[in-house]
Amino acid sequence: MNKLAVITGGTRGIGRALVERFAQGGCDVITCGRHATEHQSWSRELAQLTGVSVEILQADLSNRQGVKVLSDAVSSARRPVDVLINNAGYFLPGPMLTEGEGELEKLLQANLLSAYYLTKDLQEPVRLARGHIFNICSIASIQAYPSGGSYSVTKFALLGFSKSLREELKNSNVRVTAVLPGATLTDSWSGVDLPEERFMPPDDIAETIWSAWKLSGRSVVEEIVIRPQLGDI
């Protein structure tokens, strides 16, 4: 049986590149998106090309109910989860002290609590597989900047969650890796007047994660910091 990768936010950007990389590597994939119906043809074509199962669920992880839709579907498959990649989230630029009421709470749910609750929900199939959990943090997890607002707060928190999870799971032989990408060419940067070459391609992030997963179970890359060659934007 193929290994199983669960990847959140897999219809765009880094998440889409991850789905493609793990499918190409022979893993069955379960992913989700807020507009999953728009991407069903892509998932079918990818499955036909790679010979694995690629399932996209309609789920909005910015609320607990959406997380349950995904975790219930994975649990009903009754399979070990070899890879769990908490990628879902979004970026909202602007100063923290002038952002709208409730923005921090929305960002916390999407960027932190989705990973927290999904990991709790799927801990048994991950333990069963002696799996690997990747949390997609950000350079904003270690470097505050004026327009980072509450986004940076949530990404600092996601890195802290990753560190705590690593300590809790190391004796279960479950690996935990925090991934801190810099500026990557995704929709978050749409409208920015910079050349494409100034950004990292999402495929580079996916390939780095794939390589970290392929290490033996005796080793773990605890943190991956990956930046554009010319530095942060």
C-alpha positions as CSV (number, residue, x, y, z in Angstrom):
1,M,0.0,0.0,0.0
2,N,1.2,3.5,-0.8
3,K,2.2,5.8,2.0
4,L,-0.4,8.5,2.8
5,A,0.3,12.3,2.9
6,V,-2.3,14.7,4.4
7,I,-1.6,18.2,3.2
8,T,-3.8,21.2,4.1
9,G,-4.4,24.1,1.7
10,G,-3.3,22.0,-1.2
11,T,-5.0,23.8,-4.1
12,R,-2.7,26.8,-4.5
13,G,0.9,27.9,-4.0
14,I,3.2,25.9,-1.7
15,G,0.4,23.5,-0.9
16,R,-0.3,22.7,-4.5
17,A,3.4,22.1,-5.1
18,L,3.5,19.8,-2.1
19,V,0.6,17.7,-3.4
20,E,2.3,17.3,-6.8
21,R,5.6,16.4,-5.3
22,F,4.3,13.8,-2.9
23,A,2.0,12.3,-5.6
24,Q,4.9,12.1,-8.0
25,G,6.9,10.4,-5.2
26,G,4.3,7.6,-5.0
27,C,2.2,8.8,-2.0
28,D,-1.5,8.8,-1.9
29,V,-2.7,12.4,-1.0
30,I,-5.6,13.8,0.9
31,T,-5.8,17.5,0.7
32,C,-8.4,20.3,1.1
33,G,-9.3,23.8,0.0
34,R,-12.1,26.3,0.4
35,H,-12.9,26.0,-3.4
36,A,-12.1,22.4,-3.9
37,T,-14.7,21.8,-6.6
38,E,-12.7,24.1,-8.9
39,H,-9.7,21.8,-8.7
40,Q,-11.2,18.4,-9.2
41,S,-10.0,18.0,-12.8
42,W,-6.5,18.9,-11.7
43,S,-6.5,16.2,-9.0
44,R,-7.9,13.6,-11.5
45,E,-5.2,14.4,-14.0
46,L,-2.5,14.2,-11.3
47,A,-3.8,10.8,-10.1
48,Q,-3.9,9.5,-13.7
49,L,-0.4,10.7,-14.3
50,T,1.2,9.4,-11.1
51,G,-0.9,6.3,-10.4
52,V,-1.8,7.3,-6.9
53,S,-5.0,8.5,-5.2
54,V,-5.4,12.3,-4.9
55,E,-8.5,13.4,-3.0
56,I,-9.4,17.0,-2.5
57,L,-12.0,17.8,0.1
58,Q,-14.1,21.0,0.4
59,A,-13.1,22.3,3.8
60,D,-12.4,25.8,5.3
61,L,-9.8,25.3,8.1
62,S,-10.5,28.8,9.4
63,N,-13.1,27.2,11.7
64,R,-13.1,24.1,13.9
65,Q,-15.9,22.6,11.8
66,G,-13.8,22.7,8.7
67,V,-10.9,21.0,10.5
68,K,-13.3,18.2,11.5
69,V,-14.5,17.7,8.0
70,L,-10.9,16.9,7.0
71,S,-9.9,14.9,10.1
72,D,-13.1,12.8,10.0
73,A,-12.4,12.0,6.3
74,V,-8.9,11.0,7.0
75,S,-9.9,8.9,10.1
76,S,-12.6,7.1,8.1
77,A,-9.9,5.9,5.7
78,R,-8.5,3.9,8.6
79,R,-4.9,4.2,7.4
80,P,-1.7,5.3,9.0
81,V,-0.8,8.9,8.2
82,D,2.9,8.9,7.1
83,V,3.1,12.7,6.5
84,L,1.0,15.5,7.9
85,I,1.7,18.9,6.5
86,N,0.0,21.8,8.1
87,N,0.1,24.4,5.3
88,A,-3.2,26.1,5.3
89,G,-3.3,29.8,6.3
90,Y,-3.3,33.3,4.9
91,F,-1.4,36.6,5.1
92,L,-3.0,39.9,6.0
93,P,-0.6,42.8,5.8
94,G,-0.8,46.0,7.9
95,P,0.1,47.4,11.3
96,M,-1.2,45.4,14.2
97,L,-2.5,48.4,16.2
98,T,-4.7,49.7,13.3
99,E,-6.1,46.4,11.9
100,G,-9.8,45.6,12.1
101,E,-11.5,44.2,15.1
102,G,-11.3,40.4,15.2
103,E,-8.4,40.1,12.7
104,L,-6.1,38.5,15.2
105,E,-8.7,35.9,16.1
106,K,-9.3,35.1,12.4
107,L,-5.6,34.7,11.7
108,L,-5.1,32.6,14.9
109,Q,-7.7,30.2,13.7
110,A,-6.4,29.9,10.2
111,N,-2.7,29.9,10.8
112,L,-2.3,28.3,14.3
113,L,-5.5,26.6,15.5
114,S,-6.1,24.7,12.3
115,A,-2.7,23.0,12.7
116,Y,-3.2,22.5,16.5
117,Y,-6.6,20.8,16.1
118,L,-5.8,18.8,13.1
119,T,-2.7,17.4,14.7
120,K,-4.6,16.5,17.8
121,D,-7.4,14.9,15.7
122,L,-4.9,12.8,13.7
123,Q,-2.3,12.0,16.3
124,E,-3.2,8.3,16.5
125,P,-2.8,7.5,12.7
126,V,0.4,9.6,12.7
127,R,1.8,7.7,15.7
128,L,0.8,4.4,14.1
129,A,2.9,5.3,11.0
130,R,5.8,6.8,13.1
131,G,5.0,9.7,10.8
132,H,6.4,13.1,10.1
133,I,4.6,16.4,10.8
134,F,5.6,19.6,8.9
135,N,4.3,22.9,10.0
136,I,4.6,25.7,7.4
137,C,5.7,28.7,9.4
138,S,7.4,31.7,7.9
139,I,10.4,33.9,8.1
140,A,7.9,36.1,10.0
141,S,8.2,33.4,12.7
142,I,11.6,34.7,13.6
143,Q,11.7,38.2,12.2
144,A,9.1,40.9,13.1
145,Y,8.5,43.7,10.6
146,P,6.3,46.8,10.7
147,S,3.6,45.6,8.2
148,G,3.5,42.0,9.6
149,G,0.7,42.7,12.0
150,S,-1.1,39.8,13.6
151,Y,0.1,37.5,10.8
152,S,3.6,37.6,12.4
153,V,2.1,37.0,15.8
154,T,0.4,33.8,14.6
155,K,3.5,32.6,12.8
156,F,5.7,33.1,15.9
157,A,3.1,31.0,17.7
158,L,3.1,28.3,15.1
159,L,6.9,27.9,15.5
160,G,6.4,27.6,19.3
161,F,3.8,25.0,18.7
162,S,6.2,23.1,16.5
163,K,8.9,23.2,19.2
164,S,6.6,21.9,21.8
165,L,5.2,19.2,19.5
166,R,8.7,18.0,18.8
167,E,9.4,17.5,22.5
168,E,6.1,15.7,23.1
169,L,6.5,13.3,20.2
170,K,10.2,12.5,19.9
171,N,9.9,9.4,22.1
172,S,7.0,8.1,19.9
173,N,9.4,8.3,16.9
174,V,7.3,10.9,15.2
175,R,9.4,13.6,13.6
176,V,8.4,17.2,13.6
177,T,9.8,19.9,11.4
178,A,9.1,23.6,11.3
179,V,9.5,25.1,7.8
180,L,10.3,28.8,7.6
181,P,10.1,30.0,4.0
182,G,10.9,33.6,2.9
183,A,9.2,35.3,0.0
184,T,7.7,32.6,-2.3
185,L,5.9,33.3,-5.5
186,T,2.3,32.7,-4.4
187,D,-1.0,34.7,-4.4
188,S,0.0,36.4,-1.2
189,W,2.4,38.5,-3.3
190,S,0.0,39.3,-6.2
191,G,0.1,42.9,-7.3
192,V,3.6,43.5,-5.9
193,D,5.8,45.3,-8.4
194,L,8.8,43.0,-8.3
195,P,10.3,40.6,-10.9
196,E,9.4,36.9,-10.6
197,E,13.1,36.1,-10.2
198,R,13.1,37.9,-6.9
199,F,10.9,35.2,-5.3
200,M,11.5,31.5,-4.6
201,P,9.3,29.1,-6.6
202,P,6.9,26.9,-4.6
203,D,8.5,23.8,-6.1
204,D,11.7,24.6,-4.2
205,I,9.9,24.5,-0.9
206,A,8.2,21.3,-1.8
207,E,11.4,19.6,-2.8
208,T,13.1,20.7,0.4
209,I,10.3,19.2,2.5
210,W,10.4,16.0,0.4
211,S,14.1,15.7,1.0
212,A,13.7,16.2,4.8
213,W,11.1,13.5,4.9
214,K,13.2,11.0,3.0
215,L,15.9,11.0,5.7
216,S,16.1,7.8,7.8
217,G,13.9,7.7,10.9
218,R,17.1,8.1,13.0
219,S,17.4,11.8,11.9
220,V,15.1,14.8,11.9
221,V,15.6,18.3,10.5
222,E,14.0,20.3,13.3
223,E,13.8,23.6,11.4
224,I,14.2,24.6,7.8
225,V,14.9,28.3,7.0
226,I,14.8,29.0,3.3
227,R,15.2,32.4,1.7
228,P,15.5,34.0,-1.7
229,Q,19.1,34.1,-2.8
230,L,19.1,37.9,-2.7
231,G,17.6,38.0,0.7
232,D,14.3,38.9,2.3
233,I,11.8,41.3,0.6
